[in-house]
Amino acid sequence: MKERVLIANRGEIALRIMEACEELGLDYVAVYTRIDQESLHVRKAARKYRIADYRDPNELLAVADEARCTAIHPGYGFLAEDFRFARRVVKRSRPLTFIGPRWEVIRDLGSKLNVKRLARKLEIPVIPGTTEPIYNEIEAETRAEELFEWLKETGEEDPRLLIKASAGGGGMGIEEVRELEEVRPVFRRIRAYAKRLFGDEGVIIEAKISRFQHLEVQLLGTPQGDLVHFGTRNCTIQSPGRQKRIEIAPGLDPQWEAYAFSSEEILSEIIRYSLKLAQAVAYDNVGTWEWLLTPEGRFYLMEVNTRIQVENEISAKISRIKGREVNLLKEQLRVALGEKLGYQQKDITFQGTAIELRLVAEDTQRHFRPLAGTITRFAWPDYPWLTMRTHVPQDTPYTIPTEYDPNLALAIVWAPDTFEAVARARTFLKEVVIEGQTPGGQKLLTNVPFLESQLEQILRFPEEGGS
């Protein structure tokens, strides 16, 4: 039977999965909600089903059965890292293939605490802090004192700690402390908040790394035990809400910025450690290992993302498999559906620099407030070095749904080196046209000026950050 993939997502990632399926000769079925009717992913799909919510497993599986699908691709966000959904997909009476890692891997690597425990067993550096939830304020103060001492020993001029709800996520349930005397009252406050919001009053304490770059390693594993990497990325330029806005591959470039360490050694080490953890859990699909790097060259594993990343294409743009271009979504689909990898690490080479610019409808002068409205004109220059990924039509007005993040497009730029890549990115930003109005009739703002202002900061350590 020919494979048929249910694309359980929306927007540009749905379009990219469609493209990968077509190139592999796979059938696919799309889903959409009422407010997404104007999206290009709906227009393009020959076979599609309207649903109420992309987050409803019952709806998605009902569509999969109706359309006789054999596999589900969750994309990113929504249910992509929900191990319960992945488990249900493969264990139901009519099992489907989940395009992603095994559900056990998603479960085990989905917990930052568990990742930290696994990493420590393997002697992989992690941000100093607790690896088990704390429920006692005396223990919390003792651990906090040890972490303050560690920060002082490393030369941190303004040592701070982060006290977090262990069951939290998305920046919720986190407070910062600078003095030991603050620990107990903040601990009590976070514990009460965590119990009220998450039903679990466990608290963790971590050292705050004040200045860092955010690096990533792109891996691909197979059920047969193969494991390769597609280099590194740098995702340091983010909004205050820790949403990535500019990404670049590879993750460091000593020709662009002088570092106090060997960038080649650092990148080699974080790749080695990422592969070590992946091998330990028998990682079997695409995944991203996220790291923090300090100006002195210390690096710490932060978390693992067990899904395809938004920025996967910049890794693909700098990679070659036996000399040919790479499509990581195609590789993800192939290995999930049982094909052998067909190449080894020695067959993967790297070429040039790639930058991804995330175009978003937001007011960057007002805390990056997301904006709604209607796009009336969306146009960009046609260059051989530019790839645009967008669900926004160019031939008709498009209303930005208020139910989702107002992401408009991804612009991917490739060049032989970082200097040329930055110049090309600047050219694109000067020439792209995004016009529209808010519901109140004002001019619709985007983050294009912010992106322009940040290009020179690529691959450089910010003056102040957060962990």
NORJO-V990988 format. One record per residue. N is the residue number from 1. NEAR is the number of other ideal C-beta (glycine too) atoms within 12 Angstrom. D_CENTER is the distance of its C-alpha to the mean C-alpha in whole Angstrom. Layout:
# NORJO-V990988
n | near | d_center
N | NEAR | D_CENTER
N | NEAR | D_CENTER
This chain:
# NORJO-V990988
n | near | d_center
1 | 10 | 34
2 | 15 | 31
3 | 27 | 27
4 | 28 | 26
5 | 45 | 22
6 | 46 | 22
7 | 49 | 19
8 | 48 | 17
9 | 43 | 15
10 | 40 | 16
11 | 42 | 16
12 | 41 | 14
13 | 41 | 12
14 | 43 | 16
15 | 34 | 18
16 | 41 | 16
17 | 45 | 16
18 | 40 | 20
19 | 26 | 21
20 | 35 | 19
21 | 38 | 22
22 | 22 | 25
23 | 18 | 24
24 | 28 | 25
25 | 16 | 27
26 | 32 | 26
27 | 24 | 27
28 | 43 | 24
29 | 36 | 24
30 | 42 | 22
31 | 45 | 22
32 | 35 | 22
33 | 30 | 24
34 | 17 | 26
35 | 23 | 25
36 | 32 | 23
37 | 21 | 26
38 | 25 | 26
39 | 38 | 22
40 | 32 | 23
41 | 37 | 21
42 | 30 | 24
43 | 23 | 26
44 | 25 | 25
45 | 33 | 25
46 | 15 | 29
47 | 23 | 29
48 | 27 | 27
49 | 27 | 27
50 | 18 | 27
51 | 33 | 25
52 | 19 | 25
53 | 22 | 22
54 | 40 | 19
55 | 23 | 18
56 | 19 | 22
57 | 28 | 22
58 | 17 | 26
59 | 25 | 25
60 | 39 | 23
61 | 30 | 25
62 | 20 | 28
63 | 32 | 27
64 | 36 | 26
65 | 23 | 30
66 | 19 | 31
67 | 29 | 30
68 | 19 | 31
69 | 37 | 27
70 | 31 | 26
71 | 38 | 23
72 | 44 | 20
73 | 49 | 16
74 | 46 | 14
75 | 40 | 11
76 | 37 | 8
77 | 26 | 9
78 | 31 | 13
79 | 36 | 14
80 | 38 | 11
81 | 34 | 11
82 | 29 | 15
83 | 29 | 17
84 | 18 | 20
85 | 34 | 19
86 | 38 | 19
87 | 23 | 22
88 | 24 | 24
89 | 37 | 23
90 | 27 | 24
91 | 18 | 27
92 | 21 | 29
93 | 10 | 32
94 | 18 | 31
95 | 20 | 28
96 | 37 | 25
97 | 33 | 23
98 | 47 | 19
99 | 48 | 17
100 | 48 | 14
101 | 41 | 16
102 | 29 | 19
103 | 28 | 19
104 | 23 | 20
105 | 36 | 17
106 | 35 | 15
107 | 22 | 17
108 | 27 | 18
109 | 42 | 14
110 | 29 | 13
111 | 28 | 16
112 | 34 | 15
113 | 33 | 19
114 | 28 | 19
115 | 37 | 17
116 | 31 | 19
117 | 24 | 22
118 | 30 | 21
119 | 37 | 20
120 | 24 | 23
121 | 16 | 25
122 | 22 | 24
123 | 14 | 25
124 | 31 | 21
125 | 28 | 21
126 | 36 | 19
127 | 40 | 19
128 | 33 | 23
129 | 37 | 23
130 | 34 | 24
131 | 25 | 23
132 | 21 | 25
133 | 34 | 25
134 | 33 | 28
135 | 22 | 31
136 | 19 | 34
137 | 25 | 34
138 | 15 | 36
139 | 23 | 34
140 | 38 | 31
141 | 28 | 33
142 | 20 | 34
143 | 31 | 31
144 | 40 | 30
145 | 23 | 33
146 | 23 | 32
147 | 33 | 29
148 | 30 | 30
149 | 18 | 33
150 | 24 | 30
151 | 33 | 28
152 | 17 | 32
153 | 13 | 32
154 | 24 | 29
155 | 15 | 31
156 | 27 | 29
157 | 12 | 31
158 | 18 | 29
159 | 28 | 28
160 | 33 | 26
161 | 43 | 25
162 | 37 | 22
163 | 42 | 24
164 | 39 | 21
165 | 37 | 22
166 | 37 | 21
167 | 26 | 20
168 | 31 | 18
169 | 20 | 14
170 | 15 | 13
171 | 19 | 15
172 | 19 | 18
173 | 30 | 21
174 | 29 | 20
175 | 30 | 23
176 | 25 | 24
177 | 34 | 28
178 | 22 | 30
179 | 18 | 33
180 | 26 | 34
181 | 14 | 36
182 | 24 | 33
183 | 35 | 32
184 | 26 | 34
185 | 19 | 34
186 | 32 | 30
187 | 40 | 30
188 | 24 | 32
189 | 24 | 30
190 | 41 | 27
191 | 36 | 28
192 | 20 | 30
193 | 27 | 27
194 | 31 | 25
195 | 22 | 28
196 | 17 | 28
197 | 18 | 25
198 | 23 | 24
199 | 13 | 27
200 | 22 | 26
201 | 28 | 28
202 | 31 | 26
203 | 45 | 25
204 | 41 | 23
205 | 47 | 24
206 | 36 | 22
207 | 37 | 23
208 | 36 | 21
209 | 39 | 20
210 | 27 | 21
211 | 28 | 20
212 | 34 | 18
213 | 45 | 15
214 | 42 | 11
215 | 39 | 11
216 | 45 | 9
217 | 48 | 11
218 | 49 | 11
219 | 50 | 13
220 | 47 | 15
221 | 38 | 18
222 | 31 | 20
223 | 25 | 23
224 | 17 | 25
225 | 16 | 24
226 | 29 | 23
227 | 35 | 20
228 | 36 | 19
229 | 40 | 16
230 | 48 | 15
231 | 43 | 15
232 | 45 | 13
233 | 49 | 11
234 | 46 | 11
235 | 40 | 9
236 | 35 | 12
237 | 37 | 13
238 | 30 | 12
239 | 28 | 14
240 | 20 | 16
241 | 19 | 14
242 | 22 | 11
243 | 27 | 9
244 | 34 | 8
245 | 40 | 11
246 | 46 | 12
247 | 47 | 10
248 | 48 | 13
249 | 47 | 14
250 | 42 | 16
251 | 50 | 15
252 | 42 | 18
253 | 33 | 21
254 | 20 | 25
255 | 19 | 26
256 | 27 | 25
257 | 25 | 25
258 | 15 | 27
259 | 25 | 25
260 | 17 | 28
261 | 23 | 26
262 | 14 | 26
263 | 29 | 23
264 | 19 | 23
265 | 17 | 24
266 | 35 | 21
267 | 35 | 19
268 | 22 | 21
269 | 30 | 21
270 | 44 | 17
271 | 35 | 17
272 | 28 | 20
273 | 33 | 19
274 | 46 | 16
275 | 29 | 18
276 | 26 | 21
277 | 41 | 18
278 | 41 | 17
279 | 22 | 21
280 | 25 | 22
281 | 34 | 20
282 | 22 | 21
283 | 39 | 17
284 | 34 | 18
285 | 45 | 15
286 | 47 | 12
287 | 47 | 10
288 | 47 | 8
289 | 48 | 10
290 | 44 | 9
291 | 44 | 12
292 | 38 | 14
293 | 43 | 17
294 | 32 | 20
295 | 27 | 23
296 | 18 | 25
297 | 25 | 23
298 | 29 | 22
299 | 40 | 19
300 | 37 | 17
301 | 38 | 15
302 | 35 | 13
303 | 32 | 11
304 | 42 | 9
305 | 38 | 7
306 | 42 | 9
307 | 41 | 8
308 | 43 | 8
309 | 39 | 4
310 | 39 | 6
311 | 44 | 7
312 | 44 | 9
313 | 41 | 12
314 | 47 | 12
315 | 46 | 13
316 | 40 | 15
317 | 39 | 17
318 | 40 | 18
319 | 37 | 19
320 | 21 | 22
321 | 27 | 23
322 | 15 | 27
323 | 12 | 27
324 | 17 | 25
325 | 25 | 22
326 | 37 | 19
327 | 31 | 17
328 | 42 | 14
329 | 45 | 14
330 | 36 | 18
331 | 39 | 18
332 | 47 | 16
333 | 39 | 18
334 | 36 | 21
335 | 35 | 21
336 | 42 | 20
337 | 32 | 23
338 | 17 | 25
339 | 21 | 26
340 | 15 | 26
341 | 26 | 24
342 | 19 | 27
343 | 25 | 26
344 | 16 | 25
345 | 22 | 23
346 | 9 | 26
347 | 18 | 26
348 | 33 | 23
349 | 20 | 23
350 | 28 | 21
351 | 23 | 23
352 | 29 | 22
353 | 40 | 19
354 | 49 | 16
355 | 50 | 15
356 | 44 | 13
357 | 47 | 14
358 | 40 | 12
359 | 41 | 16
360 | 39 | 16
361 | 38 | 19
362 | 35 | 19
363 | 24 | 22
364 | 27 | 21
365 | 14 | 24
366 | 14 | 24
367 | 12 | 21
368 | 25 | 19
369 | 19 | 20
370 | 29 | 19
371 | 33 | 22
372 | 27 | 23
373 | 30 | 26
374 | 30 | 27
375 | 36 | 26
376 | 23 | 29
377 | 20 | 29
378 | 31 | 26
379 | 20 | 26
380 | 30 | 25
381 | 18 | 27
382 | 13 | 27
383 | 20 | 27
384 | 10 | 26
385 | 25 | 23
386 | 30 | 21
387 | 30 | 19
388 | 30 | 18
389 | 36 | 16
390 | 33 | 17
391 | 40 | 19
392 | 42 | 21
393 | 26 | 25
394 | 24 | 27
395 | 14 | 30
396 | 17 | 30
397 | 19 | 29
398 | 36 | 26
399 | 28 | 25
400 | 39 | 22
401 | 30 | 21
402 | 16 | 21
403 | 18 | 20
404 | 28 | 16
405 | 29 | 14
406 | 36 | 16
407 | 36 | 14
408 | 44 | 17
409 | 41 | 15
410 | 39 | 13
411 | 45 | 16
412 | 40 | 16
413 | 43 | 18
414 | 34 | 20
415 | 32 | 23
416 | 19 | 25
417 | 23 | 24
418 | 34 | 22
419 | 22 | 25
420 | 22 | 25
421 | 39 | 22
422 | 33 | 22
423 | 23 | 25
424 | 32 | 24
425 | 41 | 21
426 | 27 | 24
427 | 24 | 26
428 | 36 | 23
429 | 33 | 23
430 | 17 | 26
431 | 19 | 27
432 | 34 | 25
433 | 21 | 26
434 | 37 | 25
435 | 23 | 28
436 | 28 | 28
437 | 23 | 29
438 | 25 | 28
439 | 14 | 30
440 | 11 | 33
441 | 10 | 34
442 | 14 | 32
443 | 18 | 30
444 | 34 | 26
445 | 30 | 24
446 | 38 | 21
447 | 40 | 19
448 | 35 | 21
449 | 21 | 23
450 | 29 | 20
451 | 40 | 18
452 | 27 | 22
453 | 18 | 23
454 | 31 | 20
455 | 32 | 20
456 | 19 | 22
457 | 25 | 20
458 | 42 | 18
459 | 41 | 18
460 | 28 | 20
461 | 30 | 20
462 | 24 | 20
463 | 11 | 23
464 | 15 | 22
465 | 25 | 18
466 | 25 | 17
467 | 35 | 16
